[in-house]
Amino acid sequence: MAEKLKIIPLGGLNEIGKNMTAYEYGGEIIVVDCGMAFPGDDMYGIDCIIPDVSYLIKNRARIRGLFITHGHEDHVGAIPYVLKQVNMPIYCTRFTAGLIRLKLEEHGLAKSTKLFTVEPGKSVRAGKFTVEFIHVNHSIADSVAFAIHTHMGTVVHTGDFKIDSTPIDGEVIDLARLGELGKEGVLALCADSTNVERPGFTPSEKTVGATFMRQFQNCEERIIVTTFASNVHRVQQVLDAAAAFGRKVAVTGRSMENMMKVSTELGYMKVPKNTLVDINKLKNLPKNKQVIVTTGSQGEEMSALYRMAFSTHKQVEIGAGDKVIISASAVPGNEVTVGRVINELFRKGVKVIYDRADMLHVSGHACQEELKIIHALTKPRFFVPLHGEQRMLQIHSQVAQQMGMDRNHIAIADNGSVIEITGKSMKIGGTVPAGEVYVDGSGVGDVGAVVMRDRKRLAEDGMVVVVMPISSRDGALLCEPEIITRGFIYVKESGDLMKELQNVAMEAADSVSRKRGGRDDGELRGTVKSAVSSYLFKTTKRSPMVIPVVTRL
């Protein structure tokens, strides 16, 4: 029988986030990335969404390791939740390991998890796989692509990347190694599709540094910069600009403080001498000598910038005489929250710089021309577009075909698809369980579709509780039912409706009593619920959740 390599995406297809891919060969499995996604507006109470890993749980004895491309939440956020179900060794670069360690400590998993650091350019043997780490540029330090070597051939898994010829740390993406792999022969390419809709090239991170210099020059206001905490190189450029203009910098926001700690300890950020100060000491300086670096570029309610905008930040009061630079673009779905913060800042007389045209932010993902370069260098026999919504995967497939690739050698898959590759052919051969697992507080997966449907209904229409005290002797109603509503209507202003509901509930209860001569609680609840629900819909055109409660006295 022909040898087979299986590629099984468990997350990251037809969506942004939740990236996770399993590779299976010779009866063994390795996993690449373990990300989370943020909940949509209709996912009430959900903290985050992680991939369904029931396939990995079932095959845990065959797993040889978890390999992480970089430290962004959509690639590492699910690690603590997944490790509680499947313990596996983790392999990643030093900076990524520093971030993962924080998560493991928070969840009490630091002692039970094997975490190995690997330098770019080095390889790790994991069962029948040899995984080579290849340096790439992205909007977080220490990002890598993987060359996954098997006896059958090599798969190049790009992770998130861009081609930056003037990166802040001076470490250019290792295109030479990708070219060598192409010459040796690449069986399959699995590549990031996030920015495939954009033609041309992604600008270099250095262009943002030039913008900071321009914004700091001749500025008399206090400067507050918000960006993604994970973008160490962006924060480095803020520090450099501050030092160049004799300003002191303070940092606020938990994730930003954590990131500064990890990146300075590991040497990924070089803080100019006498630049960083405690936020409480900053306020003694003149405004034109102050810079604050803060979280909140996505308008998150608990973030430091949000608290400044809405006057709940303990140390920073914001107003006229402040300039806020938003050095990030809104992640799809966050536009409204970002807009709310910007409007509030304007209301307080703050000067807000958020225009994209001013190069305040550049993407960390490759545009079309960069993707073409990767395709041209690796010359893969087969291609699987990863990381993106349906249109992005389709457009990436078209880009590959423009480069001369056979459409039959491209797999546009879904989460859970099993992509089977032999030396000569590629096909989608079945599926494994894959989907969304909701994390709500300390509960993982205990909130399912039924609970979400109930929460949606409660949020949209509220609830009505009908309390019926009945005699345990003969099943007769002892008094009129009590009607309690939440999120439906204000009871005091709706006496008539409440009275009608009592009558409807009593009639329904009596109908059960007459039929039986006694009362079955289940039937009583069902009949009252049905009668009250239909009456409410008829009179108010609303469908609140109706909960009948029977108390026997």
HULINWO-V148497 format. One record per residue. N is the residue number from 0. OMEGA is omega as a letter, one per 40 degrees, with the letter a starting at -180 (* if undefined). Layout:
N:OMEGA / N:OMEGA
This chain:
0:a / 1:i / 2:a / 3:i / 4:i / 5:i / 6:a / 7:i / 8:i / 9:i / 10:i / 11:i / 12:a / 13:i / 14:i / 15:a / 16:i / 17:a / 18:i / 19:a / 20:i / 21:i / 22:a / 23:a / 24:i / 25:i / 26:a / 27:a / 28:i / 29:a / 30:i / 31:i / 32:a / 33:a / 34:i / 35:i / 36:i / 37:a / 38:i / 39:a / 40:a / 41:a / 42:a / 43:i / 44:a / 45:a / 46:i / 47:a / 48:i / 49:a / 50:i / 51:a / 52:a / 53:i / 54:a / 55:i / 56:a / 57:a / 58:a / 59:a / 60:a / 61:a / 62:a / 63:i / 64:i / 65:a / 66:a / 67:a / 68:a / 69:a / 70:i / 71:a / 72:a / 73:i / 74:a / 75:a / 76:a / 77:a / 78:a / 79:a / 80:a / 81:a / 82:i / 83:a / 84:i / 85:i / 86:i / 87:i / 88:a / 89:i / 90:i / 91:i / 92:a / 93:a / 94:i / 95:i / 96:i / 97:i / 98:a / 99:a / 100:i / 101:a / 102:a / 103:i / 104:a / 105:a / 106:i / 107:a / 108:a / 109:a / 110:a / 111:a / 112:i / 113:a / 114:a / 115:i / 116:a / 117:i / 118:i / 119:a / 120:i / 121:a / 122:i / 123:i / 124:i / 125:a / 126:a / 127:i / 128:i / 129:a / 130:a / 131:a / 132:a / 133:a / 134:i / 135:i / 136:i / 137:a / 138:i / 139:a / 140:i / 141:i / 142:i / 143:i / 144:i / 145:i / 146:a / 147:a / 148:i / 149:i / 150:a / 151:a / 152:a / 153:i / 154:i / 155:i / 156:a / 157:a / 158:i / 159:a / 160:i / 161:i / 162:a / 163:a / 164:i / 165:a / 166:a / 167:a / 168:i / 169:a / 170:a / 171:i / 172:a / 173:a / 174:a / 175:a / 176:i / 177:i / 178:i / 179:i / 180:i / 181:i / 182:a / 183:i / 184:i / 185:a / 186:a / 187:i / 188:i / 189:a / 190:i / 191:a / 192:a / 193:a / 194:a / 195:i / 196:a / 197:i / 198:i / 199:a / 200:i / 201:a / 202:i / 203:i / 204:a / 205:a / 206:i / 207:i / 208:i / 209:i / 210:i / 211:i / 212:a / 213:a / 214:a / 215:a / 216:i / 217:a / 218:a / 219:a / 220:i / 221:a / 222:i / 223:a / 224:i / 225:i / 226:i / 227:a / 228:a / 229:a / 230:a / 231:a / 232:i / 233:i / 234:i / 235:a / 236:i / 237:i / 238:a / 239:i / 240:i / 241:a / 242:a / 243:a / 244:i / 245:i / 246:i / 247:a / 248:i / 249:a / 250:i / 251:a / 252:a / 253:a / 254:i / 255:i / 256:i / 257:a / 258:i / 259:a / 260:a / 261:a / 262:i / 263:i / 264:a / 265:i / 266:i / 267:i / 268:i / 269:a / 270:i / 271:a / 272:i / 273:a / 274:a / 275:i / 276:i / 277:a / 278:i / 279:i / 280:a / 281:a / 282:i / 283:a / 284:i / 285:a / 286:a / 287:i / 288:a / 289:i / 290:i / 291:i / 292:a / 293:i / 294:i / 295:a / 296:a / 297:i / 298:a / 299:a / 300:a / 301:a / 302:a / 303:a / 304:i / 305:a / 306:i / 307:a / 308:a / 309:i / 310:i / 311:i / 312:a / 313:a / 314:a / 315:i / 316:a / 317:i / 318:i / 319:a / 320:i / 321:i / 322:i / 323:i / 324:i / 325:a / 326:i / 327:i / 328:a / 329:i / 330:a / 331:a / 332:a / 333:a / 334:a / 335:a / 336:i / 337:i / 338:a / 339:i / 340:a / 341:i / 342:a / 343:i / 344:i / 345:a / 346:a / 347:i / 348:a / 349:i / 350:a / 351:i / 352:a / 353:a / 354:i / 355:a / 356:a / 357:i / 358:i / 359:a / 360:i / 361:a / 362:i / 363:a / 364:a / 365:i / 366:a / 367:a / 368:i / 369:i / 370:i / 371:i / 372:a / 373:i / 374:a / 375:a / 376:a / 377:i / 378:a / 379:i / 380:i / 381:a / 382:i / 383:i / 384:i / 385:i / 386:i / 387:i / 388:a / 389:a / 390:a / 391:i / 392:a / 393:a / 394:i / 395:i / 396:i / 397:i / 398:i / 399:i / 400:i / 401:i / 402:i / 403:a / 404:i / 405:a / 406:a / 407:i / 408:a / 409:i / 410:i / 411:a / 412:i / 413:i / 414:a / 415:i / 416:i / 417:a / 418:a / 419:i / 420:i / 421:i / 422:a / 423:a / 424:i / 425:i / 426:i / 427:a / 428:i / 429:a / 430:i / 431:i / 432:i / 433:a / 434:a / 435:i / 436:a / 437:i / 438:a / 439:a / 440:i / 441:a / 442:i / 443:i / 444:i / 445:i / 446:a / 447:a / 448:a / 449:i / 450:a / 451:i / 452:i / 453:a / 454:i / 455:a / 456:i / 457:a / 458:a / 459:a / 460:i / 461:i / 462:i / 463:i / 464:i / 465:a / 466:a / 467:i / 468:a / 469:a / 470:i / 471:a / 472:a / 473:i / 474:a / 475:i / 476:a / 477:i / 478:a / 479:i / 480:i / 481:i / 482:i / 483:i / 484:i / 485:i / 486:a / 487:i / 488:i / 489:a / 490:a / 491:a / 492:a / 493:a / 494:a / 495:a / 496:a / 497:i / 498:i / 499:a / 500:i / 501:a / 502:a / 503:a / 504:a / 505:i / 506:a / 507:a / 508:i / 509:a / 510:i / 511:a / 512:a / 513:a / 514:a / 515:a / 516:i / 517:a / 518:i / 519:a / 520:a / 521:a / 522:i / 523:a / 524:a / 525:a / 526:a / 527:i / 528:a / 529:a / 530:a / 531:a / 532:a / 533:i / 534:a / 535:a / 536:a / 537:a / 538:a / 539:a / 540:i / 541:a / 542:i / 543:i / 544:i / 545:a / 546:i / 547:i / 548:i / 549:i / 550:i / 551:a / 552:*
